[in-house]
Amino acid sequence: MPFRHALRRLWALNTFGYSLRVFIALAGVMGLSAGLERPVLVIPLFLGIIASALAETDDNWLGRLSALAVILPCFAVAAFAVELLIPYPWLFGVGLACAAFALVMLGAVGERYAAMASATLILSIYTMIGVDQRGGAPADLWHEPLMLLAGAAWYGVLSVLWSALFAHQPVQQNLARLYRELGLYLKLKSRLLEPLRQLDVEGRRLELARQNGKVVSALNVAKETLLNRIGNGRPGPKVNRYLKLYFMAQDIHERASSSHSPYNALAEAFFHSDVLYRCQRLLKLQANACRELGQAIQLRQPFDYGEASAQAMLDLQASLDYLQRQDNPAWRGLLRALRALSNNLTTLERQLAGADNPDALAEEQDSSLLNRSPRSLGEALERIRLQLTPTSLLFRHALRMAVALTAGYGVLHAIHPDQGYWILLTTVFVCQPNYGATRTKLVQRIVGTGIGLVAGWALFDLFPNPQLQSVFAVVAGVLFFATRSSRYTLATAAITLMVLFCFNQVGDGYGLIWPRLVDTLLGSLIAALAVFLVLPDWQGRRLNAVVANTLGCSGQYLRQIMLQYATGKRDDLAYRLARRNAHNADAALSTALSNMLLEPGHFRKDAETGFRFLVLSHTLLGYLSALGAHRERLSLDGEDGLLQRAGTQVVETLEALAAALLHGTPVAVQSDEEEALARQLEQLPDDLDDTRRLVQTELGLICRQLAPLRGMVAHLLATPVSRASGHGP
């Protein structure tokens, strides 16, 4: 039983299936070359397998078969183009630059095409390495491309078969990751409920905003995985079950993001009560439940919610009832906020308690998912055309890659003609879309290569047997794919070892050590210079656009929320898209600021302002999420139409601030009209019903965020302090 349980846990690992496919492919090739006594086959077949595996993206078996039908002709064109042009350096250099630019621009069509394009570029460099190894002999024109294509096709067939046999494994793994990230988010959110005076709420909100980015990323990946399984048809029973778990995660995320009152005010008012500790304990238990649900999905085991949370919920209700009986007038408004928080936690409790049987969950009124893939060749070409501008980040990266590879090609001919194509390979892997990512990858690549070369040198002496070295090559290749997304330094060391052992099968592996080290350093230097000098993408220069997107998406989210209050709760595609766009924008701001911290000091002068804005943005998103979590039909134009007017005015202000950032127009740092509206929203009559009171309270909290947002926008625009009587910028 322990062995079976360990095997199940191993099978459930995200990288296990990927690594096992690579192992079968590499071991099969190694066995074939040994059986035929032709070790010369190892290198091109291995490189073909690697290129094909790098091109792989999640899909069903039919999608992977279609992708294979596209990628093999692309590989063939790239390989034969290299063979034909390599004797003509000037023509080859022009072709290399044009191909690099075109292939990177293909990423505008979608992530799948970006992976194919990147793998095609890598395979073309593998072809150069093969030609270099045979001394450029023209008589072998067909050998290298055919061997590379054979390796790519072999892995592609394995990938299609695997996807047909284990179609739902990626869905389980991505949903498991989503619930793990949600669990950590809930745990971090519970820290805000700690009743401590002088609590560093801003620091904890910043940490929460960063984790929110990870949750959003996990939601997006899970959605794409489900979409690939549904296609254009109706979901089957298994996929429908996973779809319900995905929608439940979306709802949990919205409720977990909700904020019902400033946490400092709650901590001050209830410092001598246990109510916040009880809220915190319940939220921590629910965080644990999310992580356990993720594990149950991944291991395909029953999920047992347990009874501890139910008791914690009863204890919280008892604590609230006790405070209510005190009838303290100063607590009245804050107790209502705590009741709203309690209701939110109750709904979370009910959802998690029913997660063991998602089929019993209520049917979604609209279970459609937005498919962002192009529907025609014309649409794909239009996406590329729209990116053909120097303001596009993709265009800049494509131009940068073209210049870097051309410069690398020139360097290898000038100073390092033998085995110099490793310079180009290093440049492709190190040159990233922004400076921060390039800097990180550069360090990891150099350190990993150094470790791999030293380890290879030692293992050559310790294990001179060629058969044993072939086993090491297979293991190192598998290790590369198992770690390339999470531990790139280790992955680089592994692929370096694999290359050394493979080349030692047909020649002198020792002779590759110094050239590989020198080429890595040169390729890294070229990539660093390219990202620094060729249309550099400093995050500070695009901070205004990223902040504007955050404000605009928050405005659209609020617009959809107010529509839901007017028509009744319905999680339709328009609402879910607005909610996801708001969270995506918040996550994009967090990512941009993290990248900014890796840039040279004089390029990140606005980083502190950006992080303060991130805290404000995430606070605003919390209030919006609270409005979204408690949606129900409400007459917004009743009485004096205050709620409708407030919602409209806040949306207009957020959109106007976004437009001001995009167009560089001055903004007023204070609005008398917004101040008056906030005061009006904060006047809550005692006879107001609970739903209207909650909406009015949350709109008041949102309205109070507008003044500090204006201040931040004004600072980013570096405009003089001004004062306006209206609410426009």
N, C-alpha and C positions, 0 to 999 in steps of 0.2 A: 504493500500500500504506500509506504513512503516513497518508493521508487516511482510508482505510478503518479503520485501527486507531483513529484519533482518533474517528471516528464510532461505532465499537463501544464505546469508553470513555464517550462521551457518552450513548449509549443505556443503558448500565449504571448510570448515576447514579440514586440513589434518587429524586430529585425530578424527573428528566427527563420521565418519562411523565406525572406529575401536571401539570407545567408545560406540556407540549405539549397536553394536553387543555384546559387553561385558555386557552392561546393560540388554539386552534382555535375555542373557544366565544366568546371575546371578539372575535377578528378577524371571525368570522362575523356577530356582532351589529353590529359597526362597519360592515362592508360592507353589511349589510341597510339600516341607517339611512341610509347615504350613498346607496344605490341608490334608496331611497324618498324621499330628501331630507327625512327627518324625524329630525333630530338629537335631538328630544325623547324618542325611544325609547331612546336610549343608556343614560341613567341607570337607569331601572327594570330593563331587561334585564341590565345589568351587575351590579346589586345582587342580582338573582335568581340569576345565575350564581355569584356569590361565596357566597351563602348555601348553595346546593346543593353547591358544592365543599367548604365548611366542614363539611357534614353527612356527607361521604363517609368511609367506613371501609373497610378491606381486606375483600374478600369475592369469591366467585366470581360469574359473571354472573347466575346465578339469584338469589343473595342480594342483589346490587345492584338487580336488578329489583324484588324484594320490598320492599327498603328504599325505593326510589323510589315504590312504590305507597303506602307509609305516609307518607313525608315530604311529598309534594305535598298530600294532604288536610290535614296539620298546618299547612303553610304557608298554605293557603287559609283555614282557620279563623282563624289568627293575623292574616292581612292584612285579612280582612273584619271581624273583631272590632275592629281598630284603626279602620277606616273608620267603623264604626257608633258607636263609643263616644267617639271623639275630640272631638265637639262638646260632650260632657258631662264636664268636667274631674274633678269629684269621683268620678263613677262610673268614669271611665277610670283614675284613680289607684288605686282599689280593685282593679279588674280587673288592672292592671299588677302590683300586689303579689302577688295570688293566682296569676297566670300564672307570674311569675318563680319563686315558691316551688315550684309544682307541677312546672315544667319542670326545675328543678335536682334535685328529688327523684327525677325519672324516671331520673337517673343511677344510682340504686341497682340498676336492672335489669341494667345492663351498660354497657360502654364505647361500644358502638354506639348505644344509646339516649341516652347522655349527649351524644354528638356531634349526634344529631338534635335533641334538646331545646335545646341551645345554639344551633344554627343557626336553629331556630324563633324563639327569643327575639331573635336578631340580625335576622331577617327582619321581625319585627314593628316593630323600631326603624327599619329601612329604609323600611317603609311610612309610619311617622310622618314621616320626612324627605321622602318624596314628597308627602304631604299638605301639609306645611309649604311645599314649593316651589310648589305650585299655589295657595297661600293658603287651603287648606281648603275649596275649592269643592265643595259637595255633589253637583253635577251630574255630577261625574267619579267617582262612587263605585266603578264597576267597573274603571276604567282602570288604576289603580295595582296592585291585586291581580292582575289578569290579566297585566299585563306582567311583574310579579315572578315569577308562576307560569310564564310562558312561558320566561323566562330560566333558571329552576330546572329545568324539564323538558328544555330543550335541553341543558344540561350533563349532566343525569341520563342521557339517551339516549346521549350520548358516552361516559359512564362505563361503562354497561352494555356497549356495543359494544367498548370498549377491553378490558374484563375478559374478554369472550368471545374476543377475538383474541389477547391476551397473558396468558393465565391464570396462567402460571408465573413471570412476571417478578418479582412481589413476593416469591415464595418464594426465588428466587435472590438477590435483594437483601438480604433479611433473614438468610438463611444466611451470605452474604458478610460482613455486619456482625457476626454472631455469631463467626465465625472470626477476624475482625480484633480483636475485643475479647478473645477467648481468647489470641491471639498476644501482646497487650500484657500480659495477666495473667501469662502464662508468663515474659515478659521481666522483669516486676517480681518474680516469684517467684524468678527466678535471682539477683537481687540479695541475697536472704537467704542464699545459699550462698557469699557472698564471705568468704574466711577472714581476716577482719580482727579484731584484738582491739578491744574497746570499740565494736563495731559497733552503731549505733543500730537495733537490731532492732525496737523498739517503733514508731519512726517509719516504718520500712519496712513493717511489718505494717499500720499505719494506712493507708498509701498503697495497699497491696494490698487491704485491706478495701473501700476506696472503688472500686477498679477491679472488685472482685467484684460490687458493686452494678450496674455497667454490664453485666457478663457475664450476670448474672441477668436484667436487663431485656431483653437481646438474646435470651436463651433463651425468655423468656415471649412476646416478639413473634413469634419464629420458630414457636413452638408454635401460637399462635393462627392464624398464616397457613396452616400445614399443616392445622390442623383445619378451616379454612374450605374448603380444597380437598378434604378427604376427605368431610366431611359425615357422613351416616349409612351410607355405602356403603364398599366396599373401595377402597383407594388404587390408582390406575393405575400403570403401570410408571414413569413419570417421577416422580410424587409419592412412590412407594415408594422410589425412589433418594434423593430429598431427605430422606425420613423416616429412612433409614439414616444419612445424614450428620448429621441432627439428633441421633439417639441416640448417634452417635460423639462429637459435641460434648459431650453430657451426660457421657459416660464420661471424656473428656479433662478436663473441668472438675473432676470428682470426683478424678481422679488428680493434677491440677495443684494442687488445694486441699490435698492430703495433706501431713501433717508426721509424720516418723518419729522425730524426736529434737529436743531444744532446739538451736537453731542455734549458740548461743554455746558450748555444750559441744563441738560438732563443730569449730568454728573453733579452739578452744583445743587440742584433742587433735591435730588434723591441720594445725597452723599451718605446719609445715615440709614438708608433703607437697603434691603437686599434685592430689590426688584431688578436693578440692572445686572447684578451678578446672575440672577436667574435667567434673564434674557441671554446673557453671554453664555451660560452653561448650555442652554437649549440650542443655541446656534452652533456651539462646538460639537454637540452630539449630532446635529444634522450634518455638520462638516464631515465627521467620521462616517456617517451613514452614506454620504456621497462617495467617499473614497472606497467604502466596502461594496457599494453598488457597482462602482467601476471595476473592482476586482472580480465580483461575481459575473459581470458581463464578459470580462476577458477570459476567465477560467471556465465559463459556461456552467456555472453552479447556481443553485437557488440562493436568492437574497433574503436574509432574515433580518428584518428591521429591528427586532428586539422591543423591549418594553421600557427601557430607560428614558427615552425621549417622551413617551406618553406621560410618565410620572413627572418629568421635568416641566411639561406643559401644564399639568395640574397645579404644580407648585407655583408656577408663574402666575396662573389665574388667581390662586389664593392670595399671593402677594399683592396683586393689583386690586383685588377686592378689599383687602385690608387698607390700602392707601385710599381707596375710594370712600371708605367709611369714615376716614379722618375729616373729610369735607373741608379741606384746606383751600380757601379761595385762590391762593398763590399757585397751587398745583393744578388748577382746573384745566388749563390749556395743555400743559405738559402731560397730564394724565390721559387726555384724549390722544395725544401723539403716541403714548405708550400703548394705548388700546389698539391703535392702528398698527403699530409694530407687532403687537401680540396676534392680531388677526392675520397679519402677513406670515408670521411664524406658524400659525395654526394651519394655514393653507399649505405651507411647505411640509408640515408634518403629515398632512393628509396625502400629499403627492408621494412622498418618500415611503409612507406606509403601504401604498398600493403599487409600488414599483416592482414588486416581485411578480405581479401579474399585469403587465402593461396592456394586454388585450382588453382588460376590464376598464381601462381608463376611458374617459369620455372621448367620443370621436371629435376630431378637429373639424370645424366648419369649412376650412380651406387648408388642405394638406399639400398644396402645390409648392414646389421649390423653384426658385429663379435659376434658370440655366443660362449662364453667361457665355457659353460657347457660341461661336459664329454659326449661323444656320446656312450660309452659302459662301461660295468663293468670293462673291462681290463684297459681302459683309466683312470677310477676313481681310481683303485688300483695302477696304475703307479704314479698318482699324489701323493698318500699317500706315496708310496715307496720313491719318490724323497725328501720328507720332513723328512724322518727318518735319520736325521743327526743332531749332536749338533750345527751345524752352522745355522740350520733352526730356525726362530723365533717361528714357530708353535710348533716344537718339544720341545723347551725350555718351552713354556707355558704349553704344555701337561704334561711334567715331573713335572713342578712346581705345577700344579693343583693336580696331583696324590699325590705328597708328602704332600701338604697342607691339602688335605682331609683326608689322612691317619693320619697325625698328629692331626687334629681336632677330628677324631674318637678316637684316643688314649686319648686325653685330656678329652673328655666327659665321657669316662669310668673311668678315673683316679680321676676326681674331681667333675664331674657334671653329674651323670648318669640320673637324671630325667629331661625330656624336654631339653636335651642337643643337640638334632639334629638341633636346630636353629644355633648352631655354624657352622655346615657344610653348611647350607643354606647361612649364611652370607659370609663364605669363597668363595663359588661359585660366588656370586654376586660381591664381592669386588676384588677378585684376577683377575687382568687384564693383558694383554700381556706385558705391560711395567710399569716401576716404576711410571712415572708421572700420567698415567691414574689410577693406583691403589691408589695412594695418594689422588687424587681428589675424587674417588669413596668412599674411606675409610671415609674421612671427611663428605661427604654427607650422607653416610649410618648411621654413628653414630649420627649426628645432627638430621637427619630425624627420626630415631628411637626414640630418646629422645623426640622430639616434639610429635610424635604419641602416646607415652606412657603417657605423661602428659595430652594430649588432651583426651585420652581414659579414664584415671582415673577421669578427670573432668566430662566427658559425662556420665560415669556410674552413678555418683551421681545425675547429673541434669536430666537424662532421664532413669530411671530404667525400663521403660516398655519394655518387650522383643520384641514386634512387632515393636516399633519405633527403637530399636537397630538393628533389622534386616534390616530396611530401611537404616540406617546409614552404615551397612556393605556393602550393594549393592552400595551405593553412593561412599564409600571409594574405593571399587574395581574398579569402573569406573574411578575415579580420578587417580588411580595408572596408568592405561593404557593410560589415556589422557596426562599424564605428564612424563612418565618414560624416554622418549627420550630427553626431553628439560629441565625438572626441577626435577632432580633425588632426591633432598632433600625432596621436596613436595611429590613425588611419594612414597618414603620410609615411610614418615609419614602416607600417605594414606593406604598403605598396612599393616602397623602396626596396624592402627585403625581397618581395616577389620578383621585381625586375632583376635584381642581382642574381637570384637563384636561377631564373629563367635564362638569362644571358650566360650564366656559368654552365648551362647544359650544352651550349653550342660553341662556347669560346672561353674567354678569360674574364670571369666576373670581377676579379681584382682590378682589371684595367678600366672598369666603369666607375669605380669609386670616386676618384678625383674629378673626372669630367662631370659626373652627376652633381657633385658638390658645387663645382664652379658654375655649372649651368643653372642650378637652383638659385645661387646668389645673383647671377646676372639677370635671370628671368624675373626674380623678385624686385630687383632694382628698377628694371624697365617698367614693371607694373606700377610700382610706387611713384615713379616719375610721371607716368601717364595719368594716373588719377590725380596727381598734384598739379599738373601743368595743362592738360588737355581738357578744356571746358570743365574745370573742377566743380563738383557738386557740393559745395559747403552748405550744411544744414541751416546755418544762420540766415543764409540768403533766401531760403525758401520757407523760413519759419512763418512769415506772414501768411503765405498761401495755406500752410498746414493748419494754422490757427483759424483762418477764415473757413476752411472746410469743416473744422470742428463746430464752429458757431452755426454755420449754415445747416449742417446735419442735425444739430440739436433743435434748431427752429423747425425743421421738417418733422422731426419726431414729435414735438409738441403739437404741431398742426394735426398730425394723425391721431394723437391722443384726444384732442378736443373733439375731433370728428367722432371718435368712438363714444365719448360721453353723450354726444348728440344723438347717435343712432343705436347705441347699445354695444356691449362688448362682443367683438368678433375678431379672432386672430387671423384676419385675411392676409394675403400676400403683401398688399400695400403697407399695412401696419407693421408686419414683421420685417419688411425691407427697410422701412424708415428706422425702426429700432436697431436693426443690425448695422445700418449705415452710421448711426450715431455712435455706437460702440466701436465700429471699425475706425472712425475718425479719431476717437479718443485713444485707441490703441496706436494709430499711426503717429499721433503727436508724441506719445510716450517713446515709440521707437526712434523717431527723429531726434528727440532730445538725448536719448542714450547714445546715438551715433555722434551727436554734437560733442559729447564729452570726450570722445576719442580724437577729436580734431585739434590742430594747433591752437594755442591759447587765444591769439588775436582773432580767430574765426568763430569763437564761441562766447563773444561778449554778452549776448542776450540769453545765455543758457539759464541764468538765475531767473530772469523774467519768464522764460518759457516754462520752467518747472513750477513757478508760482501760478502761472496760467493753467497748467495741467491739474493742479490741485483744485482751482476754481472750476475748471471744466468738469472734473470728475464729481465735484460736489453738485454742480448743476445737473449732471446726468443722474445723480442719486435722487434728486427731487423729481426729475422727469420720470424716472423709473417707478417712484412711489405713486405718481399719478397713473402711470400705465398699469401698475399691479392691481389697483383698486377700481378699475374701470367698471362702470355700469351706467345704464341710461339715466340721463339727468337733463332737466329743462334748463339749458344754459342761458336762454334769453328771458327767463322769469324775473320777476321783480324789476330791478333796474338794469338787467343785462350785464351785471358787473363781471361775472365769470367769462362770458363770451368776449367782452371788451378787453379784459385783462389778458386772456389767451392770445387774442389777435395782436394786441400791442407788444407783448413779449416776443412773439414770432417776428413781427416787423422789425423790432429793435435788433434781435439776433441776426436777421438777414441783412439789415442795414450796416451793422458792424462788420459782418463778413465782407460785404461789398466795399466798405471803406478800406479794409486791409488789402483787398485785391487791387483796388484802383488808386491807393495812396492818398485818399481824400481825408481831410482833418475830421476829427470827431470831438464832440463835447464830452468832457469827463463827468458831467453830472447833468441830469435831466430833472427839472422841477416836476414835470408831469409824471414821470416814473416814481418819484419820491411820494407824490400825492396818491398815486395808485397803490403803492405798497402800504401806506398808512390806512387807506380805505379797506384793503384786503385783510389787514390785521385786526380790524374792528369786527369781531364775531359776535352777533347777538346770541343770547342764551337759548332762544327757541329754534336755532338753526339745526336742521337734521344732520345726522352724522356724515352722510355722503357729501352733501354740499359743504359742510364745514371742512372736511378733509381736502376737497378740491380747492377751496378758498385759501386754506392754510398753506398748501403746497405752492399755489400760485403766488402767495405772498412771499414765501421763502425764495422762489425763483426770481421774483421781482427784485428782492434785496441783493441778488447776485449781479444784477445789471450794472450797478454803479462800480463795483470793483472790476468787472469785465471791461467797462468803458475805460477805466484808468489804465488797465493793461494794454488795451488796444492803442490808446493814446501814446503810451510809452513806446510801443513797438513802432508806431508811426513817427515818433519823435516830434510831435506837434506841440505848440504852446498850449498851456492850460486855458480852457475856455469854459463858458457856462451857457447852457441853452435852456430856453423855456419849454421847448418841445421834446419829443423823444427821438427825433432823427439825429444822425451823426452830424 
